[in-house]
Amino acid sequence: MEWWGVGELWGGGVVDGVGGDFAEEYLNPPLRAATLRQEPRLAFADDFFSLIYCNIRGSPNLTDHANGWLLELHRRWQRRSA
């Protein structure tokens, strides 16, 4: 579903699958949820997101792989020329 007519709204977190399932069942639309693992790997195409907000510090189980996650997010971010 398009969020405000401009795209999709995705969220994600490292959970046992319960939180992601809850979000998909009760918050979709407008929120879509992705369950993440500790290792940096996203199931999205390169250049998928036009805006990314990331709070790795708020997810202590991701800090061991923080650099890898930042690289993974950068790869998924749409870089548009001005």
KOLFI-196020 format. One line per field, with one value per residue: x, y, z of N, C-alpha, C, O in turn. Coordinates in Angstrom, 2 decimals, padded with zeros to 5 digits, m for minus. Example, Ala and Ser with C-alpha at 12.3 -4.5 7.8 and 13.67 -1.06 7.14 Angstrom:
n.X = [013.19/012.85]
n.Y = [m005.69/m002.25]
n.Z = [007.80/007.08]
ca.X = [012.30/013.67]
ca.Y = [m004.50/m001.06]
ca.Z = [007.80/007.14]
c.X = [013.20/012.90]
c.Y = [m003.30/000.03]
c.Z = [007.80/007.87]
o.X = [014.24/013.41]
o.Y = [m003.32/001.14]
o.Z = [008.46/008.04]
This chain:
n.X = [000.84/000.51/002.00/000.73/000.63/003.19/004.84/005.91/005.82/008.15/009.26/011.58/013.13/015.22/013.90/012.13/010.42/007.82/007.14/007.37/005.41/003.14/003.09/002.73/000.20/m001.55/m000.86/m000.60/m002.20/m000.76/001.87/004.59/006.40/009.64/011.45/014.52/017.81/020.77/023.06/024.10/021.83/019.49/016.30/015.71/015.70/018.60/018.91/016.28/015.03/014.03/014.37/016.02/015.97/017.89/018.52/020.87/022.16/020.05/019.41/020.84/021.65/022.51/024.86/027.33/027.64/027.54/028.95/028.71/025.92/025.43/026.70/025.09/022.58/023.25/023.65/021.06/019.78/018.35/020.17/019.89/020.44/020.98]
n.Y = [m001.18/002.19/004.79/007.72/008.30/008.23/006.02/002.93/002.07/000.77/m001.26/m002.74/m005.28/m007.14/m009.96/m012.77/m013.55/m013.27/m010.53/m009.35/m010.79/m009.95/m007.20/m007.34/m008.52/m006.82/m004.14/m003.67/m002.54/000.66/m000.04/m002.09/m005.01/m006.31/m009.11/m009.21/m010.62/m011.16/m011.03/m008.94/m008.74/m008.01/m008.61/m007.19/m005.49/m003.94/m000.41/m000.02/001.52/004.90/006.51/006.07/005.35/004.61/003.01/001.70/001.63/001.48/m001.15/m003.47/m006.08/m005.88/m004.48/m005.80/m006.26/m003.79/m002.17/m003.75/m003.73/m001.02/m000.79/m002.57/m001.27/001.06/000.04/m000.61/001.79/004.33/006.21/009.23/011.40/014.94]
n.Z = [000.00/m000.74/001.05/002.06/m000.58/m001.62/m001.33/000.26/003.76/005.82/008.54/010.83/012.83/015.10/016.06/017.51/015.57/016.36/016.89/014.33/012.95/014.35/013.70/010.91/010.82/012.31/011.87/009.20/006.38/007.35/007.79/007.00/007.91/008.57/009.55/011.05/011.10/013.13/011.55/008.89/006.48/004.11/002.68/000.30/m002.83/m004.34/m004.03/m003.10/m001.06/m000.53/001.62/004.67/008.07/010.80/013.84/015.25/017.68/019.42/019.20/020.73/020.08/017.50/017.42/017.28/014.63/013.43/011.49/009.18/008.92/008.38/005.88/004.43/004.54/003.17/000.61/m000.10/m000.31/m002.29/m004.46/m005.72/m008.45/m008.40]
ca.X = [000.00/001.26/001.87/000.55/000.79/004.58/005.57/005.62/006.47/008.67/009.98/012.22/013.84/015.67/012.96/011.97/009.39/006.51/006.90/007.14/004.11/002.14/003.04/002.15/m001.22/m002.38/m000.46/m000.47/m001.45/000.22/003.23/005.06/007.44/010.63/012.19/015.95/018.73/021.91/023.97/023.54/021.30/018.12/015.66/015.20/016.58/019.45/018.23/014.86/014.51/014.39/014.71/016.32/016.31/018.44/018.96/021.59/022.45/018.84/019.31/022.15/022.06/023.07/026.10/028.50/027.69/027.10/029.54/028.08/024.55/025.47/026.99/023.91/021.57/023.71/023.43/019.62/019.31/018.33/020.96/019.36/021.23/020.22]
ca.Y = [000.00/003.44/005.60/009.12/008.41/008.36/004.78/002.02/002.33/m000.49/m001.28/m004.04/m005.47/m008.50/m010.57/m014.21/m013.75/m012.90/m009.11/m009.10/m011.35/m009.06/m005.97/m007.65/m008.84/m005.76/m002.79/m003.64/m001.34/001.12/m000.46/m003.43/m005.38/m007.30/m009.69/m009.17/m011.48/m010.37/m010.82/m007.94/m009.23/m007.57/m009.27/m006.14/m005.22/m002.76/000.86/m000.18/002.55/006.29/007.10/005.07/005.79/003.44/003.19/000.48/001.71/001.04/m002.59/m003.96/m007.32/m005.57/m003.70/m006.60/m006.21/m002.43/m001.73/m004.51/m003.25/000.28/m001.05/m003.19/m000.23/001.96/m000.63/m000.64/003.17/004.91/007.43/009.96/012.58/016.18]
ca.Z = [000.00/m000.79/002.26/001.68/m002.02/m002.05/m001.22/001.36/005.05/006.34/009.80/011.03/014.08/015.37/016.99/017.31/014.57/016.91/016.69/012.91/012.60/014.93/012.91/009.61/010.96/012.88/011.46/007.75/006.12/006.37/008.14/006.65/008.86/008.16/010.66/010.74/011.85/013.59/010.43/007.96/005.20/003.89/001.54/m000.58/m003.96/m004.24/m004.32/m002.81/m000.16/m000.82/002.90/005.69/009.42/011.46/015.22/015.63/019.12/020.10/019.05/021.19/019.43/016.18/017.52/016.86/013.17/013.08/010.22/008.11/008.75/007.71/004.47/003.84/004.37/002.11/m000.66/m000.38/m000.39/m003.64/m004.61/m006.88/m008.82/m008.25]
c.X = [000.88/000.96/001.85/000.82/002.22/005.37/005.13/006.37/006.85/009.34/010.61/012.92/014.24/014.77/012.87/010.90/008.02/006.20/006.61/005.79/002.98/001.98/002.39/000.64/m002.06/m002.04/m000.32/m001.84/m001.56/001.62/003.47/006.23/008.36/011.34/013.65/016.71/019.92/022.88/023.32/023.13/019.83/017.57/014.98/016.21/017.47/018.63/016.72/014.28/014.95/014.75/014.93/016.64/016.74/018.91/019.63/021.89/021.25/018.60/020.64/022.59/022.58/024.45/027.34/028.69/027.32/027.66/028.92/026.66/024.52/025.79/025.78/022.81/021.96/023.46/021.95/019.03/019.41/019.14/020.50/020.24/020.36/019.87]
c.Y = [001.24/004.26/007.06/009.32/008.49/007.06/003.94/002.44/000.99/m000.28/m002.65/m004.09/m006.92/m009.05/m012.06/m014.54/m013.32/m011.44/m008.76/m009.62/m010.46/m007.80/m006.24/m007.89/m007.63/m004.34/m002.63/m003.55/m000.34/000.58/m001.88/m003.74/m006.45/m007.80/m009.79/m010.18/m010.62/m010.08/m009.86/m008.53/m008.80/m008.23/m008.24/m005.92/m004.01/m001.54/000.80/000.99/003.94/007.04/005.98/005.78/004.55/003.80/001.90/000.48/001.25/m000.45/m003.22/m005.26/m007.10/m004.91/m004.49/m006.55/m004.82/m001.97/m002.46/m004.06/m001.90/000.12/m001.65/m002.16/000.74/001.35/m000.60/000.76/003.69/006.20/008.11/011.16/013.81/016.79]
c.Z = [000.00/000.45/001.85/000.20/m002.50/m001.93/m000.05/002.62/005.65/007.68/009.96/012.37/014.24/016.46/016.69/016.27/015.06/016.64/015.25/012.45/013.13/014.08/011.55/009.72/011.36/012.41/009.95/007.12/007.26/006.63/007.68/007.57/008.28/009.41/010.25/011.59/012.28/012.46/009.44/006.62/005.11/002.64/000.64/m001.70/m003.67/m004.64/m004.05/m002.03/m000.59/000.46/003.90/006.99/010.17/012.86/015.69/017.12/019.94/020.00/019.44/020.52/018.01/016.25/017.12/015.35/012.64/011.73/009.04/007.85/008.03/006.22/003.75/003.59/003.25/000.73/m001.07/m000.60/m001.82/m003.66/m005.89/m007.18/m008.74/m009.58]
o.X = [001.89/m000.19/002.85/001.20/002.45/006.50/004.10/007.42/005.99/009.94/010.21/013.24/013.68/014.86/013.45/010.52/007.15/005.09/005.72/005.11/001.99/000.86/001.57/m000.11/m003.15/m002.86/000.05/m002.63/m002.44/002.49/002.66/006.97/007.91/011.78/013.98/016.26/020.04/023.47/022.12/023.96/019.02/018.28/013.82/017.40/017.13/017.76/015.96/013.16/016.11/015.37/014.13/017.46/016.03/019.61/019.04/021.87/021.41/017.70/021.48/023.79/023.04/025.13/028.32/029.79/026.85/026.92/028.63/026.22/023.67/025.20/025.48/022.18/021.11/023.10/021.64/017.88/020.43/018.82/020.71/020.71/019.15/019.23]
o.Y = [001.29/004.41/007.58/010.42/008.78/007.00/004.21/003.09/000.17/000.77/m003.61/m003.06/m007.81/m008.66/m012.54/m015.70/m013.02/m011.13/m007.97/m008.97/m010.25/m007.40/m005.44/m007.51/m007.43/m003.44/m001.56/m004.48/m000.51/000.73/m002.77/m002.83/m007.37/m007.00/m010.38/m010.54/m009.47/m009.00/m009.96/m008.80/m009.19/m008.38/m008.40/m006.15/m003.17/m001.63/001.51/001.42/004.15/008.10/005.05/006.69/003.55/004.80/001.12/m000.57/000.70/m000.98/m003.47/m005.50/m008.05/m004.81/m003.89/m006.77/m004.70/m001.44/m001.85/m004.01/m001.68/000.82/m001.29/m002.18/001.18/002.06/m000.58/000.88/003.51/007.16/007.60/011.85/013.75/017.84]
o.Z = [000.70/000.85/001.34/m000.22/m003.68/m002.41/000.57/002.54/005.96/007.92/009.30/012.96/013.60/017.63/015.72/016.12/014.24/016.21/014.96/011.66/012.44/013.78/011.09/008.83/010.82/012.55/009.48/007.33/008.11/005.78/007.93/007.96/007.60/010.24/009.22/012.68/011.85/012.41/009.17/005.75/005.95/001.64/000.26/m001.53/m002.84/m005.50/m004.71/m002.30/m000.97/000.40/003.98/007.02/010.18/013.05/016.43/017.76/021.03/020.65/018.58/020.40/017.38/015.23/016.67/014.85/011.52/010.91/008.01/006.70/007.18/005.39/002.61/002.53/002.48/m000.21/m002.26/m001.03/m002.49/m002.95/m006.99/m006.28/m008.98/m009.63]
